[in-house]
Amino acid sequence: MRNTNLFKLVVVVAALAGISIAASAQKYQNGLIDKTVAVVGNEMLALSDIEQEVRVAQSQGLSSDMNSRCEILESLMRNKLFLMQARLDSLTVNADNVQGQLSNRVDQIRTSLGGDEAVEEYFGVPLYKLRAEWRQQFEDQSLIMQEQQKIAGQVPELTPRDVEEYLDTVDVDDLPMVPIKYQLSQICIYPDREAANTAVKEKLLSIRERIINGEKFATLARLYSEDPGTARRGGELGMASKSIFWPVFSDAAMSLKPGIISQIVETPDGFHLIEVLEKKGDMFNARHILIKPQYTDEDRQTAFRKLDSLRTEINAKAISFELAARFYSEDLASKTNGGQMADPNTGSAYFEIDQMRPQDYRAIEDLQVGEISAPLESLDNEGRDGNTVYKIVRVDAIIPAHPATREKDFSLLSDQVRQDLEDKLLDEFVTKKIVTTHIVIDPIFKDCAFEHSGWSQKIKE
């Protein structure tokens, strides 16, 4: 497991803990014998299947008592019902999607454990068998999701009348709560990126020359690398799949011979020097030194003076905020709209607090509509973490937190009605299938308070 900004994909404990491995009857935990605890149609669920899910819950800090095991069993049995129906409906798996998911999992696990041999040693199973089982899991998941979507798709197009009827049947306290939202505009100025990039490159060239002249790469990585996850290890990344890294980084590393120092490599994380230690197939172990562009106090002060001057002129009515944004803002996404900001993920002009940069929210949280913040340092939405930017922000509108209403939040209420109707159809499907499907549940679960009471009728006496 690596704490490094280089990874495109996050490798988490649950990626290991959530992997179920088929097992015949064998010693399990605390001397307990693994066994079949439920039969749903022609599908069997083993005690080990439940305990694997318990491991996932434990890794996330959740409880692992008998109640949680009851919930896990019911969830697994529900999935079996949808899976069997998907097969009856002759639904087909998206092979490309499954292959992509499988490749991601394999690459994450190989990277996390350090190679194919380490994976096989950890699981005690050949990698080809693991691949086959994981592929089956992803295929099953694909069919289950398709069947659920097929059933939920039976909900007809909703009309305003449907929403009205929903509002007539629910208590105001049960209505969705709409959080406070802000509409904002900004004027942005960027620091001198070219000068900062040049300074980084000069520093890395000096470090590279020192390595070539005999100083150790690992020592200089500890001193200068700005990747906190690897600097303390002398910049070493560990054996990892090339697909885990930015393509330009992987291409540079795979083209190097062990012991050769790369030229400067630029990625969205910054600028790197790379030394490959070992290559094996599509995996490699390398050291790197990462240095990110840094901006000076002078950059900040120059930008702040300009922004403060603009703020003064806008407040004095010498120029409108919109016109100032079009003339002076360096953020291309907002300047053409007079500085109006939009959520890059949804396109909405309204922001909830958790959709805003913390720096931006701190600057406007005490402002009233029409007021403009003092100059602040923030980040844009480019790259992985964003680039440094200086800005002033105006509060254009504030929508207070409130229970959803038909006048202001029809779309939200419509989504709520649809979700309720879809959930109802899925629950009705499960209820009917429990009655008509051959199901046997081990008596160790006889005290479970299942969400669907029909499961309790299937417990073996």
ABEGO torsion letter per residue (X at the ends): XBBBAABABBBBAAAAAABBBBBBBBBBBGGBBBBBABBBEABBBBAAAAAAAAAAAAAAGBBABAAAAAAAAAAAAAAAAAAAAAAAAGBBBBAAAAAAAAAAAAAAAAAAAGEAAAAAAAAGBBAAAAAAAAAAAAAAAAAAAAAAAAAAAABBBBBAAAAAAAAAABBAAABBBBBBBBBBBBBBBBBBAAAAAAAAAAAAAAAAAAAAAGBBAAAAAAAABABAAAAAAGGBAEBBBAAABBAAAAAAAAABBBGBBBBBBBBAAEBBBBBBABBBEABBBBBBBBBBBBBBAAAAAAAAAAAAAAAAAAAAGABBAAAAAAAABABAAAAAAGGBBBBAAAGBABBBAAABBAAAAAAAAABBBGBBBBBBBBBBABEAAEBBBBBBBBBABBBBBBBBBAAAAAAAAAAAAAAAAAAAAAAAAAAAAAAABBBBBBAAAAABBBABAAAAAABBX
